[in-house]
Amino acid sequence: MTVERDATLRALPSVDQLLRTLVGRPELSGIPRARLTETVREVVGGERRRAREGRAATADAAVLASRVVEHFSSGSPFSLRPVVNATGVVLHTNLGRALLGPEAVARLAAVATAYSNLELDLATKERGSRYSHVAPVLTRLTGAEAALVVNNNAAAVLLALETLARGKEVIVSRGELIEIGGEFRIPDILARSGARLREVGTTNRTHPRDYANAIGPETALLLKVHTSNYRVVGFTADVSSRQLVEIGRERSIPVMEDLGSGSLVDLRPFGFPYEPTVPEVVTSGVDLVSFSGDKLLGGPQAGILVGRRDIVARVQRNPLNRVLRIDKLTLAALEATLLAYESGDALATVPTLARLTEALEAVTARARRALARLDPVTRRRLAAGIVKTSGQVGGGALPVVELPTAAIAIGATGSDARSLDAALRNGVPPVIGRIADDRLLLDFRTVLPADILPLTQALKAAAARLPE
Ligand SMILES: *Cc1c(COP(=O)(O)O)cnc(C)c1O
């Protein structure tokens, strides 16, 4: 392996050499020299890194050159681009989580292109608060006394802990010391807030008396955390929000719950398991509840805090709130999303809810429509057919739920699923599927009607490149 590795490293063309082989390529005309050099450097550097790490690498200048050309062949000067989500994961953090509905986008555009009353009280012409635009609708929807929004839920948790428990103790069950993706770990966030973690119970079982016995003069907060992305099953016990509130009330210690996803609607009628909604958690008496704007709520990235008036006011006055503050575009999209819930048509107009509650028949019909657009030659070459499968909610919500869904399965005859997956991923627009049992699955729960035409064009192009 090392001999092979050293040979690859030695044979790897230099940035200048590769640049010279690219001179005059028509696909690269008009590309600024600095951007071209940067991309060549990335391609060569990436290969060098792979070789050093003992992974498969190539030193073939022609292959590397075509990779550079491919990089620019999207014809788009943008790095951040729309993709076709064919993974079946409705809230995919790597693919941008929730999509905004048309009304939210319209509000966002309206507020982006005009001056607004962001921090102006129109009635008095005095300085207003940016939070005043969504706090009333949030309190109406959740039943809480007060509400505050910040940049994301991780920020909301940090801000709340810093406000309520800096220099003091926070009691958390060992079963809830979670890590969600992207470096968010409850013990670390707690440490950063300046609070001290007091763990109670065990991984699988925590009882009310565990919290009660741990409360002391240093205790500032009882924290309950939603185990968003996993489940402990079997011999388990946890303490409900209501029980925790009872303990907290008795000892005058506030209770906070980080709900993670936090849904405003009960999804049981659509076949989902029971999850407490935000209004239910508020009703149980929890003093402060935090949740994300772009998970099950289906809005823009935001962190939402609802709860007791005096506690929310303290959090709002924290200077850190200024650091984590929400921007006006997010506020505009969030307000529109929340108003959709209030007018009762969220299930139809909030794309996340529409995707999650769409009947299997409708998903299957969309997959069939796409398959029918493929000509017989393409279909045969891709060995494409419809399969019933299951997808995920994603975004650390409802982790054990298997959403029934329909996919176009591609068992391409001439090539393996991985190379087809790579070809589609590097196409225009990029199509992101998933591989299962050596087949490429394109899951239609997350493929939007507007994706069908570009998706079928991408499939035709990929099929045409397969060997006969
Ligand atoms: C997702 C999640 C967070 C972080 O929310 P972001 O909006 O992604 O910052 C925090 N806590 C829990 C339990 C979560 O599931």
The ligand as a Tripos MOL2 file, in Angstrom:
@<TRIPOS>MOLECULE
LIG
   15    15     1     0     0
SMALL
NO_CHARGES

@<TRIPOS>ATOM
      1 C1        -31.8960   20.0480   16.7590 C.3       1 LIG1
      2 C2        -31.7730   20.1800   18.2090 C.ar      1 LIG1
      3 C3        -31.0860   21.2700   18.7710 C.ar      1 LIG1
      4 C4        -30.3990   22.3050   17.9240 C.3       1 LIG1
      5 O1        -31.3130   23.0230   17.1460 O.3       1 LIG1
      6 P1        -30.7810   23.9210   15.9210 P.3       1 LIG1
      7 O2        -31.9970   24.6880   15.5020 O.co2     1 LIG1
      8 O3        -30.2870   22.9640   14.8970 O.co2     1 LIG1
      9 O4        -29.7110   24.7970   16.4280 O.co2     1 LIG1
     10 C5        -31.0050   21.3540   20.1270 C.ar      1 LIG1
     11 N1        -31.5690   20.4220   20.9150 N.ar      1 LIG1
     12 C6        -32.2310   19.3610   20.4200 C.ar      1 LIG1
     13 C7        -32.8380   18.3730   21.3550 C.3       1 LIG1
     14 C8        -32.3600   19.1980   19.0400 C.ar      1 LIG1
     15 O5        -33.0040   18.1550   18.5280 O.3       1 LIG1
@<TRIPOS>BOND
     1     1     2 1
     2     2     3 ar
     3     2    14 ar
     4     3     4 1
     5     3    10 ar
     6     4     5 1
     7     5     6 1
     8     6     7 2
     9     6     8 1
    10     6     9 1
    11    10    11 ar
    12    11    12 ar
    13    12    13 1
    14    12    14 ar
    15    14    15 1
@<TRIPOS>SUBSTRUCTURE
     1 LIG1         1 GROUP 0 **** ****
